[in-house]
Amino acid sequence: MLIRKKRLNNMDEEKKIIPIFFATDDNYIPFLAVSMKSLLDNASKEYFYNIHILTDGLSDENINLLKYNMSDNSTLIVDNMNTFVKGIEEDLNESLRDYYTISIFYRLFIAKKYPEYHKAIYLDCDITVVGDISELYNTELDGNIFGVVVDDVIGSVEEFKVYATEGVGVRYDRYFNSGMLVMDLDKYRSEDILNRFIKLLTTYNFETAAPDQDYLNVLCKDKVKYLDKGWNRMSVDEDFDGKLNLIHYNNFRKPWYYDNVPYGKYFWEYAKKTNFYDKILGIKNAFGEEQAEKHIKGAQGLVAQTIRVVNSDKNFKKVLFDK
C-alpha cells in the first residue's frame, strides 16, 4: 500500500512541505524505520514531511510495517526507480563493490524524478536524527548545489586521505560524505549534474571505492556549502564538542552488530520505539565471529581498493584533473 502526497495549490502551504529521501531495499527496512522514527520524533510540528523511499521494490508487508512509524504530520511515499535507471543498469552495477547495491545511485535521480521540488534532503538509512531536521532543511546554501559535511572517516585513515586527494582529486579535508545531502534541486538541474554523471559513467566507468560519493565529489567540486559537523556526525569516536543533530554509522561497526559503538545509545533509544525492535535484537544476537571476520576482510579490502585506484591510470584525478 502506497500513501501518496497531496498536491497543494497554495504556495504558502507548499512551502511547509519538507521532502526527505531515503533509498533502500527490503534488507535494510528495520534500520530505515529507526532513522524515520528518530527524524519524525524530533522534527518541528510546523512542517509536513514527505518521506520518500526510493527502491527497486519493497514487500507490501514491509511497507505496511513502515507506516506504523509515521507521525500525523508526515506521509510515506514509496517510489520504484527501475524505469529511471533503465539503460545504464549494467554500468551502475559494474561500478559497485560487493557490499553496495544499485540503490546508492538513486539520490542522483531525485531532481529529475521530482520536478515539483526545489529543495530536498537525502539521508542514508544508517542515520539517527536527534535534532530538528527542519533546521537543516532551512539552511541557506548560498548558490551551491549541496549542503554537506566533510567525511571524517576519510580523515581517520591515511590510505583514505591519499585516496581522496590522489584518486578522486579532492583534498581529503574537503571530501564530503554523501549520506546527508541538503539539495538545491534547481541548481542541480541547471548544472546538469545527472547527465554529466551518466556521461562520465558510460564513458569511463572509473575505478572507485565509494561509487556515488566519489562521482558527486567530482561533479560538485567547489560547489558545495560545508555545514557544521553535528549535522553528519560519524561514529568514528565521541570526541565532539558541538551540537549533535544527526549521527551516521557509516562504517562497518554498526550498533545493530557491535557493542560500544560511538553514539550507539541513540540508535537503540529510537529502535525501542519502532515495531522492528525485536527483529533488530535478533539480528544483533545472531551476529557472530564469522560475520565479524567478513567485516574485517571487507575493511581490509576497502583499503586495498583505495590503493589500487590511486595507482590506476583510470581514476578521476588522472583522467579529469591532471590534463
C-alpha positions as CSV (number, residue, x, y, z in Angstrom):
1,M,0.0,0.0,0.0
2,L,1.4,3.4,-1.0
3,I,0.4,6.6,0.6
4,R,0.6,9.5,-1.9
5,K,1.2,13.1,-1.0
6,K,-1.5,15.6,-1.6
7,R,-0.6,18.3,-4.2
8,L,-1.1,21.7,-2.6
9,N,-2.1,24.7,-4.7
10,N,-1.5,27.4,-2.1
11,M,2.2,28.4,-2.3
12,D,2.4,29.2,1.5
13,E,1.1,25.7,2.2
14,E,3.5,24.2,-0.2
15,K,6.5,25.8,1.5
16,K,5.6,23.9,4.6
17,I,6.3,20.6,2.9
18,I,9.8,19.2,3.6
19,P,10.7,16.4,1.2
20,I,13.0,13.8,2.8
21,F,14.5,11.0,0.7
22,F,15.9,7.6,1.6
23,A,17.0,4.7,-0.6
24,T,16.8,1.1,0.4
25,D,15.7,-2.5,-0.4
26,D,13.9,-4.9,1.9
27,N,17.1,-5.9,3.7
28,Y,17.6,-2.5,5.3
29,I,14.0,-1.8,6.3
30,P,14.5,-2.3,10.1
31,F,17.2,0.3,10.2
32,L,15.3,2.7,7.9
33,A,12.4,2.5,10.4
34,V,14.7,3.7,13.2
35,S,16.0,6.5,11.1
36,M,12.5,7.6,10.2
37,K,11.3,7.4,13.8
38,S,14.1,9.4,15.2
39,L,13.7,12.1,12.4
40,L,9.9,12.5,13.0
41,D,10.1,12.4,16.8
42,N,12.5,15.4,16.7
43,A,11.1,17.3,13.7
44,S,9.3,20.6,14.1
45,K,5.5,20.3,14.0
46,E,5.3,23.4,11.9
47,Y,6.1,21.5,8.8
48,F,4.7,18.5,6.9
49,Y,7.2,15.8,5.9
50,N,7.0,13.9,2.7
51,I,9.1,10.8,3.4
52,H,10.1,9.2,0.0
53,I,11.6,5.7,-0.1
54,L,13.5,5.1,-3.4
55,T,13.7,1.4,-4.2
56,D,13.6,-1.3,-6.8
57,G,10.8,-2.9,-4.9
58,L,9.6,-3.4,-1.3
59,S,7.3,-6.1,0.0
60,D,3.8,-5.0,1.0
61,E,4.5,-6.3,4.4
62,N,7.5,-4.0,4.9
63,I,5.6,-1.0,3.5
64,N,2.8,-1.6,6.0
65,L,5.2,-2.0,8.9
66,L,6.9,1.2,8.0
67,K,3.6,3.1,8.1
68,Y,3.3,2.4,11.8
69,N,6.4,4.6,12.4
70,M,4.9,7.7,10.7
71,S,3.7,10.8,12.5
72,D,0.5,12.8,12.0
73,N,2.5,15.5,10.1
74,S,4.1,13.1,7.6
75,T,3.3,10.8,4.7
76,L,5.1,7.8,3.3
77,I,5.7,7.6,-0.5
78,V,7.4,4.5,-1.9
79,D,8.8,5.1,-5.4
80,N,10.1,2.4,-7.7
81,M,13.3,3.6,-9.5
82,N,13.7,0.9,-12.1
83,T,12.5,3.0,-15.0
84,F,14.9,5.8,-14.1
85,V,18.0,3.6,-14.3
86,K,16.9,1.6,-17.3
87,G,19.6,1.5,-19.9
88,I,22.5,2.2,-17.5
89,E,22.0,-0.7,-15.0
90,E,25.0,-2.6,-16.3
91,D,27.3,0.4,-16.0
92,L,25.9,1.2,-12.5
93,N,26.4,-2.4,-11.4
94,E,29.9,-2.6,-12.8
95,S,30.9,0.3,-10.6
96,L,29.7,-1.3,-7.4
97,R,31.7,-3.1,-4.8
98,D,30.3,-6.3,-3.2
99,Y,28.8,-4.5,-0.1
100,Y,26.9,-1.9,-2.2
101,T,23.7,-2.1,-4.1
102,I,22.4,-0.1,-7.0
103,S,20.2,1.9,-4.6
104,I,23.2,4.1,-3.7
105,F,22.8,5.8,-7.0
106,Y,19.2,6.7,-6.6
107,R,19.9,10.0,-4.9
108,L,21.4,11.3,-8.2
109,F,18.0,10.9,-9.9
110,I,15.9,12.9,-7.4
111,A,16.0,16.2,-9.2
112,K,14.7,14.5,-12.5
113,K,12.0,12.4,-10.9
114,Y,10.6,15.2,-8.8
115,P,10.5,18.4,-10.9
116,E,8.0,19.9,-8.5
117,Y,10.6,20.1,-5.7
118,H,13.1,23.0,-5.5
119,K,14.9,21.7,-2.4
120,A,15.1,18.4,-0.5
121,I,17.2,16.4,2.0
122,Y,18.7,13.0,1.3
123,L,19.7,10.7,4.1
124,D,21.2,7.2,4.3
125,C,19.4,4.6,6.3
126,D,22.2,4.1,8.8
127,I,21.5,7.5,10.3
128,T,19.8,8.5,13.6
129,V,18.5,12.1,13.8
130,V,18.5,13.7,17.2
131,G,18.0,17.3,16.1
132,D,15.2,19.2,14.2
133,I,15.5,18.2,10.6
134,S,13.6,21.4,9.6
135,E,16.6,23.4,10.8
136,L,18.8,21.5,8.4
137,Y,16.3,22.0,5.5
138,N,16.2,25.7,6.1
139,T,19.9,26.1,5.8
140,E,20.8,28.7,3.2
141,L,23.0,27.1,0.5
142,D,24.2,30.4,-1.0
143,G,24.0,29.3,-4.6
144,N,25.7,25.9,-4.0
145,I,24.4,22.6,-5.2
146,F,24.5,20.8,-1.8
147,G,24.9,21.4,1.8
148,V,27.4,18.8,3.1
149,V,29.7,17.7,5.9
150,V,33.3,16.6,5.4
151,D,33.7,12.8,5.7
152,D,35.6,12.2,9.0
153,V,36.2,8.5,8.1
154,I,38.3,9.6,5.2
155,G,40.4,11.8,7.5
156,S,40.9,9.0,10.0
157,V,42.8,6.6,7.8
158,E,46.0,7.6,6.0
159,E,45.2,5.5,2.9
160,F,41.8,7.1,2.6
161,K,43.4,10.6,2.8
162,V,45.7,9.7,-0.1
163,Y,42.7,8.2,-2.0
164,A,40.6,11.3,-1.8
165,T,43.5,13.6,-2.9
166,E,45.2,11.4,-5.4
167,G,42.4,9.1,-6.6
168,V,39.4,11.3,-6.6
169,G,41.1,14.7,-7.0
170,V,39.5,16.3,-4.0
171,R,41.5,17.3,-0.9
172,Y,40.7,14.9,1.9
173,D,39.6,17.7,4.2
174,R,37.2,18.9,1.5
175,Y,35.9,15.5,0.5
176,F,32.3,15.2,1.7
177,N,30.1,12.4,2.8
178,S,27.1,11.8,0.5
179,G,24.9,10.1,3.2
180,M,23.5,13.5,4.2
181,L,22.7,16.0,1.4
182,V,20.8,19.2,1.6
183,M,20.0,19.5,-2.1
184,D,19.3,22.7,-4.1
185,L,17.5,20.8,-6.8
186,D,17.1,23.8,-9.1
187,K,20.9,24.3,-9.0
188,Y,21.4,20.6,-9.5
189,R,19.3,20.8,-12.7
190,S,20.9,23.9,-14.0
191,E,24.4,22.4,-13.6
192,D,23.1,19.3,-15.4
193,I,24.6,17.0,-12.8
194,L,22.6,13.9,-13.7
195,N,23.5,14.0,-17.4
196,R,27.1,14.7,-16.6
197,F,27.2,11.8,-14.2
198,I,25.7,9.4,-16.8
199,K,28.3,10.6,-19.4
200,L,31.2,10.0,-17.0
201,L,29.8,6.7,-16.0
202,T,29.2,5.4,-19.5
203,T,32.4,6.9,-21.0
204,Y,34.9,6.0,-18.3
205,N,33.2,4.0,-15.5
206,F,36.0,4.9,-13.2
207,E,37.6,2.6,-10.7
208,T,36.3,3.7,-7.4
209,A,36.0,2.8,-3.7
210,A,32.9,4.8,-2.8
211,P,30.9,5.0,-6.1
212,D,28.1,7.5,-5.7
213,Q,30.1,9.6,-3.2
214,D,33.2,9.9,-5.5
215,Y,31.1,10.9,-8.5
216,L,29.3,13.6,-6.5
217,N,32.5,14.9,-5.0
218,V,33.9,15.3,-8.6
219,L,30.8,16.7,-10.2
220,C,30.1,19.2,-7.4
221,K,33.7,20.1,-6.6
222,D,33.9,23.7,-5.2
223,K,30.0,24.0,-5.5
224,V,29.0,22.8,-2.0
225,K,28.5,24.5,1.3
226,Y,30.2,22.9,4.2
227,L,27.9,22.6,7.3
228,D,28.6,22.1,10.9
229,K,29.8,18.5,11.6
230,G,26.9,18.0,14.0
231,W,24.7,17.5,11.0
232,N,26.5,14.4,9.9
233,R,28.5,13.3,12.9
234,M,30.1,10.0,12.0
235,S,30.6,7.2,14.6
236,V,34.4,7.4,14.5
237,D,34.6,8.5,18.1
238,E,32.7,10.6,20.6
239,D,35.3,13.4,20.7
240,F,32.9,16.2,19.7
241,D,32.0,19.4,21.5
242,G,29.4,20.8,19.1
243,K,25.7,20.3,18.9
244,L,24.8,16.8,18.0
245,N,22.0,16.7,15.4
246,L,22.5,13.7,13.2
247,I,24.6,10.5,13.8
248,H,25.8,8.5,10.9
249,Y,27.0,4.9,11.5
250,N,28.9,4.9,8.1
251,N,31.4,2.2,8.7
252,F,31.4,-1.5,9.4
253,R,30.8,-1.0,13.2
254,K,27.0,-0.7,13.2
255,P,25.3,-0.6,16.6
256,W,23.0,-3.4,15.5
257,Y,26.0,-5.7,15.1
258,Y,28.5,-4.5,17.8
259,D,28.6,-3.3,21.4
260,N,30.2,0.0,22.4
261,V,29.7,1.8,19.1
262,P,30.2,5.6,19.4
263,Y,26.8,7.2,19.8
264,G,25.2,3.7,19.6
265,K,22.9,4.6,22.5
266,Y,20.9,6.9,20.3
267,F,20.2,4.2,17.8
268,W,18.8,1.9,20.5
269,E,16.8,4.7,22.1
270,Y,14.7,5.0,18.9
271,A,14.9,1.3,17.9
272,K,12.9,0.6,21.0
273,K,10.2,2.9,19.8
274,T,9.7,1.0,16.5
275,N,7.9,-2.2,15.6
276,F,11.2,-3.6,14.4
277,Y,12.9,-3.7,17.8
278,D,12.6,-7.4,18.4
279,K,13.9,-8.1,14.8
280,I,16.8,-5.8,15.3
281,L,17.7,-7.5,18.6
282,G,17.5,-10.8,16.7
283,I,19.9,-9.5,14.1
284,K,22.4,-8.4,16.8
285,N,22.1,-11.7,18.7
286,A,22.7,-13.7,15.6
287,F,25.8,-11.7,14.7
288,G,28.9,-13.8,15.4
289,E,32.6,-14.3,14.7
290,E,32.1,-15.4,11.2
291,Q,30.3,-12.2,10.2
292,A,32.8,-10.1,12.2
293,E,35.6,-11.7,10.2
294,K,33.8,-10.8,7.0
295,H,33.7,-7.2,8.2
296,I,37.4,-7.2,8.9
297,K,38.1,-8.6,5.5
298,G,35.7,-6.0,4.0
299,A,37.6,-3.2,5.7
300,Q,40.9,-4.5,4.5
301,G,39.5,-4.9,1.0
302,L,38.3,-1.3,1.0
303,V,41.8,-0.1,2.0
304,A,43.3,-2.3,-0.7
305,Q,40.9,-0.9,-3.3
306,T,41.8,2.7,-2.5
307,I,45.4,1.8,-3.1
308,R,44.6,0.2,-6.4
309,V,42.6,3.2,-7.5
310,V,45.3,5.6,-6.6
311,N,47.8,3.6,-8.7
312,S,45.4,3.2,-11.6
313,D,45.6,5.2,-14.8
314,K,41.8,5.1,-14.8
315,N,41.0,7.3,-11.7
316,F,39.2,10.6,-11.5
317,K,42.2,12.7,-10.8
318,K,44.4,11.4,-13.6
319,V,41.7,11.4,-16.3
320,L,39.8,14.6,-15.4
321,F,42.1,16.9,-13.4
322,D,45.7,16.1,-14.5
323,K,45.2,17.2,-18.1
